[in-house]
């Protein structure tokens, strides 16, 4: 330490703290360890389905507000494009509502580990998105 309270070579700076990994590895630490836990063992694992269900509900409600604002704009302006847009947004919201209901129902069922096909499908979608992004950047 220097006379100014800083670390050597860093005048005026506070001393460096130990890293979080050194805290997690010490037995007397009050921090939780960072070791990987089995599914469902982490803090908040019991509340995750409930939080996800509430997130779907919030998203549906937010989308409904957008629909109502679209209809308000259609009524106030009285123009055909506004009405067409309001109808389109309403149909999209109805589809989103069906999707949200299906997801909430699926969350209520017992959780199952994803099979190989959904994981490979998701990886394919990500790779396709990267290919499109790369093509657009050229």
Beta strands, then each sheet from edge to edge (+ up, - down):
end
